[in-house]
């Protein structure tokens, strides 16, 4: 019934309704450092965040935005080069300022913008530099734009990380695609990594949140590089509904197929992150059998 169709390459602009952009504005010396994912009609949004007790300003602002918008998001703004973490009230002010600036630029409400930052911890964000770069973000749906975004979110990664999956829901083709960064200090429950998934499936935010959380537990939360945790990081999924078809309802065959597609993409991205861990020379996969629960198996594997 569910025939998987894989095209190469799939990018975050493959799902209908999404555009992207990535530019160099000066937060880093040479490389791209400001990226945007844009959904003109708005998308259902869900996210899972770091469990670190110290959480950076962008995490706070993003949580508030998803709650205030009831999970309907138009834009994801991401900067690299500076994490805006451990920067106090100034950092929180900078996070709100960047959110407001992007909202003004595109004529949307601030709560329809989520933000993320990655890079140096403990130093104030060069907010004037970031604000001056926002007008340079001109999203399109071509593969070059998706690549530009993937490069704009990198820190010490040796290369971009992307994955995608397509399958048929009846006579409707559904795409699930993702991009990620992460290198060093990878011991999730969302640690030192960012992941952004796009899909053109039709699904409500609360159902999307449930499926994402389960998937993250089986994928990103199973990897480790050096056992540390970080302050900023999250995995987010946006669903535009632009493919058409009936809304996905939890507990149905449609939901199972959709969750399997998310898991395939997340597992691919998680392995790419672990393989690219700072100083890593090998990727080791551990299989544990005979435990009564998956949670015990995860604990054993990480030991």
Number of C-alpha atoms within 10 A of each C-alpha: 8 11 12 15 12 12 10 8 11 20 27 30 27 24 27 21 21 29 24 27 25 28 22 22 21 17 21 17 10 9 18 23 31 30 29 28 27 26 22 14 13 19 30 26 27 26 23 19 22 24 17 17 9 13 17 28 27 29 23 17 21 23 18 14 22 21 13 13 16 15 23 24 28 25 28 22 23 21 29 24 25 20 25 31 26 18 18 13 10 13 22 19 15 22 26 18 16 22 26 17 19 25 19 12 11 13 9 16 16 22 24 24 25 30 23 25 26 27 22 15 18 15 14 17 23 14 17 11 12 20 17 12 17 19 12 14 20 15 20 16 20 16 17 15 24 28 20 21 28 28 26 26 31 27 20 14 17 13 14 20 23 25 22 28 26 21 19 17 23 13 9 13 18 26 28 30 26 28 26 24 29 30 22 23 19 26 23 27 22 26 28 23 28 24 24 21 26 29 32 24 28 21 25 19 21 15 15 25 20 14 20 21 15 12 21 22 18 16 20 27 17 20 26 22 20 14 13 14 23 23 26 29 30 22 24 20 24 31 30 27 24 17 19 16 17 14 13 21 15 17 8 10 14 18 19 15 19 27 20 15 22 27 23 19 22 30 20 18 24 26 20 21 28 24 19 24 23 18 10 13 9 10 13 10 9 10 9 12 9 8 11 8 9 14 12 12 16 19 11 14 14 12 5
